[in-house]
Amino acid sequence: MKEYTDNEIIECLRTRQNYVVQYLFNQYLPMIKYMVTQLGGTYEDAKDVFQEGLMIILEKIDNRNFTLTCKFKTYLYCICEYQWKTALTKRQTAANYLQNNVVPEEYTDISEQLDDDLHMVIFRKAYDKIDPAGKTILKLYWEGFSPQEIAEKLNYTYGYVKKKKCEAQALLIEKVKSHPEYKNIKMSEEIIKNVIY
């Protein structure tokens, strides 16, 4: 297999040469797979992260002012690692949110109970404003399914699932943050933080 220099890789990506994408896949996917699986992911997760990383790099290098300041391999690895850690954080946050909203019977602090209930109401109202396909995709994603698994399960294309997940997440965040009660909670938390600290 022909070896490519970093400059050749950048130029081939700029001109959308498919053979260099295959070369990168063969050359660097094993490294990304190792990193993702070491951090609790699957081979499917690694492929998703690798593809997302390449898409980010394509966007960056389309800017003619882009200059690679390290090895391409290092650049790709850093982007993919950041993408995977961000995905893990989102999954964990969603899992914690769902877990924290199951209140044990011996729960006694009524103010925390009310806060949790209010958070759940805000979340539910925002979630209900998402279209059915977006809700289903988000729910499966929070349950740990990869975009590829969701696509197969729902008989959608991979691209549609990725796009729909991003749109649904953005809408959910926007609806939660614009809810009047959410704004009140945030203001209260700021006031308490300022009093305590």
VOLODO-343416 format. One record per residue (C-alpha): residue number from 1; residue in one letter; y, x, z. Coordinates in steps of 0.02 Angstrom, whole numbers. Layout:
# residues N
+------+------+--------+--------+--------+
! resi ! resn !      v !      u !      w !
+------+------+--------+--------+--------+
!  NUM !    A !      Y !      X !      Z !
...
+------+------+--------+--------+--------+
***
This chain:
# residues 197
+------+------+--------+--------+--------+
! resi ! resn !      v !      u !      w !
+------+------+--------+--------+--------+
!    1 !    M !      0 !      0 !      0 !
!    2 !    K !    172 !     65 !    -49 !
!    3 !    E !    284 !    113 !     97 !
!    4 !    Y !    464 !     53 !     94 !
!    5 !    T !    614 !    136 !    175 !
!    6 !    D !    726 !     31 !    286 !
!    7 !    N !    861 !     29 !    150 !
!    8 !    E !    734 !    -30 !     20 !
!    9 !    I !    676 !   -168 !    137 !
!   10 !    I !    856 !   -228 !    164 !
!   11 !    E !    894 !   -227 !    -23 !
!   12 !    C !    731 !   -315 !    -67 !
!   13 !    L !    765 !   -448 !     65 !
!   14 !    R !    942 !   -471 !     -2 !
!   15 !    T !    872 !   -506 !   -175 !
!   16 !    R !    731 !   -614 !   -101 !
!   17 !    Q !    586 !   -508 !   -165 !
!   18 !    N !    428 !   -596 !   -102 !
!   19 !    Y !    322 !   -440 !   -106 !
!   20 !    V !    427 !   -358 !     30 !
!   21 !    V !    402 !   -511 !    142 !
!   22 !    Q !    214 !   -491 !    120 !
!   23 !    Y !    233 !   -305 !    157 !
!   24 !    L !    330 !   -344 !    319 !
!   25 !    F !    200 !   -474 !    367 !
!   26 !    N !     58 !   -349 !    346 !
!   27 !    Q !    154 !   -205 !    425 !
!   28 !    Y !    240 !   -286 !    574 !
!   29 !    L !    157 !   -452 !    618 !
!   30 !    P !     22 !   -362 !    722 !
!   31 !    M !    160 !   -284 !    829 !
!   32 !    I !    244 !   -455 !    854 !
!   33 !    K !     76 !   -537 !    888 !
!   34 !    Y !     40 !   -408 !   1024 !
!   35 !    M !    209 !   -437 !   1106 !
!   36 !    V !    195 !   -628 !   1100 !
!   37 !    T !     15 !   -634 !   1163 !
!   38 !    Q !     58 !   -512 !   1304 !
!   39 !    L !    193 !   -635 !   1356 !
!   40 !    G !     76 !   -785 !   1357 !
!   41 !    G !     87 !   -845 !   1177 !
!   42 !    T !    -38 !   -874 !   1039 !
!   43 !    Y !    -62 !   -804 !    864 !
!   44 !    E !     22 !   -963 !    797 !
!   45 !    D !    171 !   -933 !    912 !
!   46 !    A !    181 !   -754 !    848 !
!   47 !    K !    184 !   -813 !    666 !
!   48 !    D !    321 !   -939 !    708 !
!   49 !    V !    424 !   -808 !    799 !
!   50 !    F !    399 !   -683 !    657 !
!   51 !    Q !    458 !   -810 !    527 !
!   52 !    E !    608 !   -858 !    634 !
!   53 !    G !    650 !   -673 !    655 !
!   54 !    L !    645 !   -645 !    468 !
!   55 !    M !    755 !   -797 !    438 !
!   56 !    I !    884 !   -729 !    561 !
!   57 !    I !    879 !   -559 !    476 !
!   58 !    L !    901 !   -641 !    304 !
!   59 !    E !   1056 !   -732 !    367 !
!   60 !    K !   1126 !   -570 !    439 !
!   61 !    I !   1096 !   -463 !    285 !
!   62 !    D !   1172 !   -593 !    168 !
!   63 !    N !   1335 !   -532 !    242 !
!   64 !    R !   1375 !   -379 !    135 !
!   65 !    N !   1459 !   -297 !    285 !
!   66 !    F !   1292 !   -292 !    377 !
!   67 !    T !   1239 !   -117 !    426 !
!   68 !    L !   1070 !    -76 !    504 !
!   69 !    T !   1106 !     35 !    654 !
!   70 !    C !    925 !     64 !    706 !
!   71 !    K !    753 !     63 !    624 !
!   72 !    F !    711 !   -101 !    538 !
!   73 !    K !    552 !   -111 !    641 !
!   74 !    T !    653 !   -101 !    803 !
!   75 !    Y !    780 !   -229 !    740 !
!   76 !    L !    643 !   -353 !    694 !
!   77 !    Y !    553 !   -325 !    860 !
!   78 !    C !    711 !   -353 !    963 !
!   79 !    I !    753 !   -514 !    871 !
!   80 !    C !    575 !   -580 !    886 !
!   81 !    E !    565 !   -533 !   1070 !
!   82 !    Y !    729 !   -622 !   1105 !
!   83 !    Q !    670 !   -776 !   1007 !
!   84 !    W !    505 !   -782 !   1102 !
!   85 !    K !    584 !   -759 !   1273 !
!   86 !    T !    710 !   -895 !   1232 !
!   87 !    A !    568 !  -1012 !   1178 !
!   88 !    L !    474 !   -974 !   1340 !
!   89 !    T !    628 !  -1011 !   1443 !
!   90 !    K !    653 !  -1178 !   1354 !
!   91 !    R !    471 !  -1225 !   1379 !
!   92 !    Q !    478 !  -1177 !   1562 !
!   93 !    T !    640 !  -1271 !   1589 !
!   94 !    A !    568 !  -1428 !   1509 !
!   95 !    A !    406 !  -1411 !   1609 !
!   96 !    N !    503 !  -1384 !   1771 !
!   97 !    Y !    613 !  -1533 !   1735 !
!   98 !    L !    464 !  -1646 !   1705 !
!   99 !    Q !    373 !  -1575 !   1857 !
!  100 !    N !    525 !  -1590 !   1971 !
!  101 !    N !    545 !  -1772 !   1926 !
!  102 !    V !    375 !  -1816 !   1998 !
!  103 !    V !    427 !  -1846 !   2177 !
!  104 !    P !    294 !  -1818 !   2311 !
!  105 !    E !    263 !  -1960 !   2435 !
!  106 !    E !    318 !  -1858 !   2585 !
!  107 !    Y !    489 !  -1829 !   2505 !
!  108 !    T !    618 !  -1864 !   2641 !
!  109 !    D !    788 !  -1799 !   2584 !
!  110 !    I !    869 !  -1957 !   2515 !
!  111 !    S !   1019 !  -1867 !   2437 !
!  112 !    E !    906 !  -1752 !   2335 !
!  113 !    Q !    801 !  -1903 !   2289 !
!  114 !    L !    956 !  -1991 !   2224 !
!  115 !    D !   1011 !  -1835 !   2127 !
!  116 !    D !    840 !  -1820 !   2047 !
!  117 !    D !    839 !  -2005 !   2004 !
!  118 !    L !   1012 !  -1990 !   1926 !
!  119 !    H !    960 !  -1837 !   1825 !
!  120 !    M !    809 !  -1933 !   1763 !
!  121 !    V !    915 !  -2084 !   1714 !
!  122 !    I !   1036 !  -1972 !   1618 !
!  123 !    F !    892 !  -1881 !   1533 !
!  124 !    R !    802 !  -2044 !   1489 !
!  125 !    K !    960 !  -2124 !   1416 !
!  126 !    A !    993 !  -1970 !   1310 !
!  127 !    Y !    810 !  -1955 !   1258 !
!  128 !    D !    804 !  -2139 !   1208 !
!  129 !    K !    947 !  -2111 !   1084 !
!  130 !    I !    840 !  -1989 !    983 !
!  131 !    D !    744 !  -2062 !    835 !
!  132 !    P !    556 !  -2089 !    859 !
!  133 !    A !    502 !  -1939 !    755 !
!  134 !    G !    618 !  -1823 !    852 !
!  135 !    K !    557 !  -1892 !   1020 !
!  136 !    T !    375 !  -1866 !    973 !
!  137 !    I !    405 !  -1689 !    911 !
!  138 !    L !    502 !  -1641 !   1068 !
!  139 !    K !    370 !  -1716 !   1183 !
!  140 !    L !    230 !  -1619 !   1096 !
!  141 !    Y !    334 !  -1459 !   1098 !
!  142 !    W !    364 !  -1478 !   1285 !
!  143 !    E !    178 !  -1501 !   1308 !
!  144 !    G !    154 !  -1328 !   1234 !
!  145 !    F !    106 !  -1368 !   1054 !
!  146 !    S !    170 !  -1246 !    922 !
!  147 !    P !    271 !  -1313 !    774 !
!  148 !    Q !    122 !  -1281 !    662 !
!  149 !    E !      6 !  -1382 !    776 !
!  150 !    I !    134 !  -1523 !    784 !
!  151 !    A !    149 !  -1525 !    594 !
!  152 !    E !    -40 !  -1539 !    576 !
!  153 !    K !    -54 !  -1670 !    714 !
!  154 !    L !     84 !  -1782 !    642 !
!  155 !    N !     50 !  -1744 !    459 !
!  156 !    Y !    225 !  -1671 !    432 !
!  157 !    T !    273 !  -1509 !    346 !
!  158 !    Y !    304 !  -1357 !    455 !
!  159 !    G !    485 !  -1348 !    393 !
!  160 !    Y !    517 !  -1530 !    437 !
!  161 !    V !    451 !  -1506 !    614 !
!  162 !    K !    560 !  -1350 !    643 !
!  163 !    K !    715 !  -1437 !    575 !
!  164 !    K !    683 !  -1600 !    668 !
!  165 !    K !    648 !  -1508 !    833 !
!  166 !    C !    814 !  -1415 !    821 !
!  167 !    E !    909 !  -1574 !    777 !
!  168 !    A !    827 !  -1674 !    917 !
!  169 !    Q !    858 !  -1537 !   1047 !
!  170 !    A !   1041 !  -1521 !    995 !
!  171 !    L !   1064 !  -1711 !   1003 !
!  172 !    L !    978 !  -1721 !   1172 !
!  173 !    I !   1089 !  -1584 !   1245 !
!  174 !    E !   1245 !  -1664 !   1171 !
!  175 !    K !   1200 !  -1837 !   1240 !
!  176 !    V !   1159 !  -1769 !   1414 !
!  177 !    K !   1319 !  -1667 !   1424 !
!  178 !    S !   1428 !  -1810 !   1363 !
!  179 !    H !   1356 !  -1935 !   1489 !
!  180 !    P !   1494 !  -1979 !   1616 !
!  181 !    E !   1377 !  -1960 !   1765 !
!  182 !    Y !   1323 !  -1787 !   1707 !
!  183 !    K !   1505 !  -1732 !   1703 !
!  184 !    N !   1527 !  -1801 !   1881 !
!  185 !    I !   1372 !  -1708 !   1942 !
!  186 !    K !   1435 !  -1545 !   1865 !
!  187 !    M !   1606 !  -1567 !   1946 !
!  188 !    S !   1525 !  -1603 !   2116 !
!  189 !    E !   1413 !  -1449 !   2100 !
!  190 !    E !   1566 !  -1341 !   2060 !
!  191 !    I !   1660 !  -1409 !   2211 !
!  192 !    I !   1510 !  -1378 !   2326 !
!  193 !    K !   1487 !  -1202 !   2254 !
!  194 !    N !   1670 !  -1161 !   2285 !
!  195 !    V !   1659 !  -1226 !   2464 !
!  196 !    I !   1498 !  -1131 !   2503 !
!  197 !    Y !   1542 !   -968 !   2417 !
+------+------+--------+--------+--------+
***
